[in-house]
Amino acid sequence: MRIHKLLTAISFCFLFGHAMAQNEQTDTYRKFAVYAGVGPSYFFNNLQLFSKNVKPFQYAASVRFMWEPRHSLLSLGIETGYYRLYSVSDTVSNSSGQVTQANVTNTSVPIMFVVSMKFSKKFYADWGMGQSITFNKVSASGLNTNHNATTWSYSDFQATVGYRFVQKERISYAAEFKGYYSSGYENATIALLFIVGFRL
C-alpha cells in the first residue's frame, strides 16, 4: 500500500515537473532566427555588347541569420545568397563559315551585414551592405573552351521590404521585395523572394 502511494506521488511529481518545464520552454523567447528563401529576379541590362540577347529574368536565393532582441524594433544579422544576374546566348560565325554557339552567365554571391527594422507585426525593412564575389562563365560550343573569371566587389548594397503573412512561435512565412546593387560592374537586380523563417 505504501509502495502504491509512493509510486502515485512520484508519478504526480514527474507530471507536474514535466508540465512546468513545457511552460517554461514556451515562455522562453528565442533571440536568434534563420530566414531562407528563393524566387524570380530581374536584371537591369547595362551591357553594351550583345545587349539584345540578354535574358534578364533569372532567379535568386537568400539565407539570413539574425539576432532579434525581444523588445526592440531593430535587429542585426548577416546575409548571403545567390543572384543569377543574367545569361547571354549568341551565334557567331567566323570567316570560314564555322558557326559557334556562345553562352555567358553572370552570378553574384554577396556577404552582407544587415540591419532590420519592424514597422509592425507584419511589415519590416532590411538594409544591407558588404562585399560580393562575382562568377563570370563563358562557354562556346565547337571550340571546346571555357573561360571562367572570378572577381570581388567591395562596396555592394541591398534593400528589402517584407511582409510576414504567417507568424507562429518558431516558424514564419513571408514575401520580400529585394533590390541588389553590385558596384564592381554596376550590376543591379530586383527579386521577389518567398521566405521561410525558423527560430533557433
Phi, psi and chi 1 to 4 in degrees:
 res  aa     phi    psi   chi1   chi2   chi3   chi4
   1 MET       -  -44.0 -170.0   68.4  178.1      -
   2 ARG   -65.1  -37.3  -68.2 -178.3  178.8  178.9
   3 ILE   -64.5  -39.6  -64.6  177.3      -      -
   4 HIS   -62.3  -45.1  178.6   71.7      -      -
   5 LYS   -64.2  -38.5  -69.1 -177.5  178.7  180.0
   6 LEU   -65.4  -42.2 -179.2   60.6      -      -
   7 LEU   -64.9  -38.1  -69.5  175.9      -      -
   8 THR   -63.4  -43.8  -57.3      -      -      -
   9 ALA   -65.2  -41.9      -      -      -      -
  10 ILE   -64.5  -41.4  -67.7  174.2      -      -
  11 SER   -63.6  -41.4  -59.7      -      -      -
  12 PHE   -62.2  -44.7  177.5   79.0      -      -
  13 CYS   -63.6  -38.6  -68.2      -      -      -
  14 PHE   -64.9  -45.7  175.7   78.7      -      -
  15 LEU   -65.0  -40.0  -67.2  174.3      -      -
  16 PHE   -64.8  -44.2 -179.0   75.8      -      -
  17 GLY   -64.9  -37.8      -      -      -      -
  18 HIS   -65.6  -40.7 -178.1   66.9      -      -
  19 ALA   -64.2  -41.1      -      -      -      -
  20 MET   -65.6  -39.3  -69.1  -63.8  -65.7      -
  21 ALA   -65.1  -40.3      -      -      -      -
  22 GLN   -65.5  -37.5  -76.9 -171.5  -23.5      -
  23 ASN   -65.9  -42.0 -171.1   28.0      -      -
  24 GLU   -66.8  -36.5  -70.8  178.5    0.7      -
  25 GLN   -67.5  -36.3 -175.2  176.9    2.5      -
  26 THR   -66.9  -38.2  -57.2      -      -      -
  27 ASP   -79.3  -10.8  -66.6  -21.7      -      -
  28 THR   -72.2  125.0  -59.8      -      -      -
  29 TYR   -86.8  131.7 -179.0   77.2      -      -
  30 ARG   -96.7  113.8  -57.6  175.2 -174.8  -86.0
  31 LYS   -80.3  -20.1  -63.9 -178.8  180.0  179.8
  32 PHE  -108.5  143.7  -62.3   98.2      -      -
  33 ALA  -145.6  152.7      -      -      -      -
  34 VAL  -121.3  133.2  176.5      -      -      -
  35 TYR  -123.9  133.7  -59.0   93.1      -      -
  36 ALA  -140.0  143.7      -      -      -      -
  37 GLY  -162.9  170.0      -      -      -      -
  38 VAL  -149.0  155.7   65.2      -      -      -
  39 GLY   178.5  178.6      -      -      -      -
  40 PRO   -76.0  156.9   28.6  -34.9      -      -
  41 SER  -138.9  163.2   64.4      -      -      -
  42 TYR  -134.8  127.7  178.2   81.7      -      -
  43 PHE   -97.6  132.3  172.9   72.7      -      -
  44 PHE   -82.5  109.9  -68.6   96.1      -      -
  45 ASN   -67.5  116.5 -170.6   -0.6      -      -
  46 ASN  -120.9   16.0   62.1   -9.4      -      -
  47 LEU   -81.9  145.6  -58.8 -177.7      -      -
  48 GLN   -97.5  -38.3  -63.4  179.7   -3.6      -
  49 LEU   -91.3  135.3  -63.3  176.0      -      -
  50 PHE    57.9   30.7  -52.1  109.3      -      -
  51 SER   -64.1  -29.4   60.4      -      -      -
  52 LYS   -73.8  -17.5  -65.5 -178.0  179.6  179.6
  53 ASN   -99.8    5.4  -62.3  -32.0      -      -
  54 VAL   -72.5  135.1  171.7      -      -      -
  55 LYS  -102.7   98.7  -62.2  177.2 -178.3  177.6
  56 PRO   -78.4  -22.1   28.8  -33.1      -      -
  57 PHE   -83.8  114.6  -71.8   98.4      -      -
  58 GLN  -134.0 -143.1  -61.7  -66.5  -31.2      -
  59 TYR  -147.8  161.6   58.1   90.4      -      -
  60 ALA  -144.3  156.1      -      -      -      -
  61 ALA  -139.6  154.9      -      -      -      -
  62 SER  -147.0  142.3  172.7      -      -      -
  63 VAL  -134.2  128.1  177.3      -      -      -
  64 ARG  -133.1  130.7 -174.5  168.1   64.3 -113.4
  65 PHE  -111.0  121.8  178.1   78.4      -      -
  66 MET  -124.4  146.6  -60.3  -63.9  -66.3      -
  67 TRP  -106.0  116.5  172.7   63.1      -      -
  68 GLU  -123.0   96.3  -59.9  176.5  -19.6      -
  69 PRO   -59.6  152.0  -21.2   32.8      -      -
  70 ARG   -67.8  -47.4 -174.2  167.2 -166.8  171.1
  71 HIS  -109.7   45.6  -60.2  -67.4      -      -
  72 SER  -134.7  142.8  176.5      -      -      -
  73 LEU   -82.6  -15.1  -62.8  177.9      -      -
  74 LEU  -105.7  145.6  -64.1  177.5      -      -
  75 SER  -141.9  156.3   56.8      -      -      -
  76 LEU  -123.1  154.2  -54.6  175.8      -      -
  77 GLY  -174.8 -173.1      -      -      -      -
  78 ILE  -127.4  138.0  -61.8  174.7      -      -
  79 GLU  -131.8  140.9 -178.7  172.8  -12.4      -
  80 THR  -133.2  176.4 -174.7      -      -      -
  81 GLY  -178.2 -162.4      -      -      -      -
  82 TYR  -148.6  115.6 -177.6   91.7      -      -
  83 TYR  -114.6  111.9  -70.6   94.5      -      -
  84 ARG   -82.3  102.3  172.8   61.4   63.8   88.7
  85 LEU   -70.5  -53.5  -61.8  177.7      -      -
  86 TYR  -161.7  168.3   63.1   85.4      -      -
  87 SER  -138.7  147.6   62.2      -      -      -
  88 VAL  -131.0  133.4  178.9      -      -      -
  89 SER  -129.2  134.5  -62.6      -      -      -
  90 ASP  -152.1  152.3 -166.3   22.8      -      -
  91 THR  -107.8  126.7  -58.8      -      -      -
  92 VAL  -123.8  136.5 -179.0      -      -      -
  93 SER  -118.4  137.8   59.4      -      -      -
  94 ASN   -92.5 -172.9   55.4   19.6      -      -
  95 SER   -66.2  -27.6   57.5      -      -      -
  96 SER   -85.6   -0.2   61.0      -      -      -
  97 GLY    90.4    4.7      -      -      -      -
  98 GLN   -74.8  130.7 -177.5 -179.2    3.7      -
  99 VAL   -99.9  131.5  177.4      -      -      -
 100 THR  -125.3  132.4  -59.2      -      -      -
 101 GLN   -94.7  116.1  180.0   70.5   31.2      -
 102 ALA  -106.2  137.5      -      -      -      -
 103 ASN  -129.6  134.2  -61.2  -61.6      -      -
 104 VAL  -129.2  131.6  179.8      -      -      -
 105 THR  -128.4  143.3   58.1      -      -      -
 106 ASN  -129.4  125.6 -161.1  -51.2      -      -
 107 THR  -133.8  141.5  -55.8      -      -      -
 108 SER  -122.6  141.1  -75.5      -      -      -
 109 VAL  -122.9  105.0  176.0      -      -      -
 110 PRO   -87.4  157.0   32.0  -33.6      -      -
 111 ILE  -129.9  106.4  -57.8  173.9      -      -
 112 MET  -119.7  143.7  -60.8  -83.3 -175.7      -
 113 PHE   -89.1  127.3  174.0   75.5      -      -
 114 VAL  -119.0  136.7  178.8      -      -      -
 115 VAL  -116.6  126.5  178.2      -      -      -
 116 SER  -117.4  142.7  179.4      -      -      -
 117 MET  -130.2  132.2 -178.8  174.7 -177.6      -
 118 LYS   -92.6  127.3  -61.2  177.5 -177.1  177.7
 119 PHE   -92.9  -27.0  -63.5  105.4      -      -
 120 SER  -161.0 -170.4   66.5      -      -      -
 121 LYS   -68.8  -18.7  -69.2 -176.5  177.9 -179.3
 122 LYS  -113.0  -35.4  -65.4 -172.9  176.7  -66.6
 123 PHE   -98.8  140.3  -72.8   98.0      -      -
 124 TYR  -152.9  165.5   60.5   93.0      -      -
 125 ALA  -141.4  145.2      -      -      -      -
 126 ASP  -123.6  147.4  -62.4  -16.4      -      -
 127 TRP  -130.5  129.0  169.1 -102.6      -      -
 128 GLY  -131.3  148.4      -      -      -      -
 129 MET  -147.2  147.1   58.4 -172.8  -53.1      -
 130 GLY   171.0 -142.5      -      -      -      -
 131 GLN  -123.6  163.2  -57.4  177.1    0.7      -
 132 SER  -142.3  149.5  -61.9      -      -      -
 133 ILE  -110.0  130.2 -177.0  170.3      -      -
 134 THR  -111.8  131.9  -59.8      -      -      -
 135 PHE  -110.7  120.8  -58.8   93.5      -      -
 136 ASN  -114.5  118.6 -171.5  -87.8      -      -
 137 LYS  -119.5  126.9 -177.3  177.0 -179.1 -179.3
 138 VAL  -122.9  126.9 -179.7      -      -      -
 139 SER  -133.4  147.6   61.3      -      -      -
 140 ALA  -136.8  122.8      -      -      -      -
 141 SER   -74.7  143.9   60.5      -      -      -
 142 GLY    91.6  -21.8      -      -      -      -
 143 LEU  -102.9  -15.1  -61.3  179.4      -      -
 144 ASN    54.9   39.1  -64.9  -36.5      -      -
 145 THR  -129.2  141.3   57.5      -      -      -
 146 ASN  -127.6  134.8  -65.5  -38.7      -      -
 147 HIS  -120.3  111.6  -60.7  -80.2      -      -
 148 ASN  -113.8  134.7  -60.2  -33.7      -      -
 149 ALA  -130.9  143.1      -      -      -      -
 150 THR  -128.5  126.8  -58.4      -      -      -
 151 THR  -134.9  155.1   57.4      -      -      -
 152 TRP  -103.6  141.3  -82.0   94.5      -      -
 153 SER  -117.0  122.5  179.9      -      -      -
 154 TYR   -98.6   -0.1  -63.3  102.4      -      -
 155 SER  -143.2   83.2 -178.6      -      -      -
 156 ASP  -119.1  157.1  -63.5  -12.0      -      -
 157 PHE  -138.8  156.7  -51.6   93.3      -      -
 158 GLN  -152.0  149.9   69.1  179.1   21.6      -
 159 ALA  -134.7  141.0      -      -      -      -
 160 THR  -136.0  138.9  -56.6      -      -      -
 161 VAL  -121.8  126.8  176.8      -      -      -
 162 GLY  -128.0  154.5      -      -      -      -
 163 TYR  -129.7  116.6  176.3   77.1      -      -
 164 ARG   -93.3  106.0 -170.2  171.5  -72.1  110.7
 165 PHE   -93.5  -14.2   49.2   86.1      -      -
 166 VAL  -137.8  127.2  174.1      -      -      -
 167 GLN  -139.6  110.8 -174.6  171.0    6.2      -
 168 LYS  -107.0 -169.8  -62.0 -177.9  179.7 -179.9
 169 GLU   -62.1  -42.5 -177.9 -179.4   -4.2      -
 170 ARG  -123.4  -17.7  -60.1 -168.1   66.1  177.4
 171 ILE  -120.4  139.8  -61.5  178.2      -      -
 172 SER  -139.5  157.4   63.3      -      -      -
 173 TYR  -130.4  138.0  -59.3   94.2      -      -
 174 ALA  -149.2  165.6      -      -      -      -
 175 ALA  -122.7  135.2      -      -      -      -
 176 GLU  -125.9  137.2  -66.8 -177.3   -6.0      -
 177 PHE  -105.4  114.8 -177.3   74.9      -      -
 178 LYS  -121.4  136.1 -173.5 -176.7  -64.4  -70.4
 179 GLY  -114.0  136.2      -      -      -      -
 180 TYR  -131.3  135.0  167.8   73.4      -      -
 181 TYR  -133.0  126.0  177.0   78.8      -      -
 182 SER  -111.6  120.9  177.9      -      -      -
 183 SER   -77.0  -16.8   62.8      -      -      -
 184 GLY   -57.4  -50.6      -      -      -      -
 185 TYR  -119.4   15.8  -68.5  100.4      -      -
 186 GLU    55.5   44.4  -62.7 -177.3   -7.8      -
 187 ASN   -88.1  136.5  -68.7  -34.9      -      -
 188 ALA  -134.6  138.2      -      -      -      -
 189 THR  -148.6  155.4 -173.6      -      -      -
 190 ILE  -123.5  152.3   55.6  175.0      -      -
 191 ALA  -145.6  151.2      -      -      -      -
 192 LEU  -115.3  109.7  177.8   63.0      -      -
 193 LEU  -109.5  144.3  -58.8 -177.1      -      -
 194 PHE  -105.7  118.8  -60.2   93.4      -      -
 195 ILE  -110.9  139.5  -56.4  -66.1      -      -
 196 VAL  -117.0  127.3  177.0      -      -      -
 197 GLY  -112.1  146.1      -      -      -      -
 198 PHE  -140.6  125.8 -177.9   76.4      -      -
 199 ARG   -85.4  130.1  -69.8 -163.6  171.0  -84.0
 200 LEU   -81.5      -  -56.1  177.5      -      -
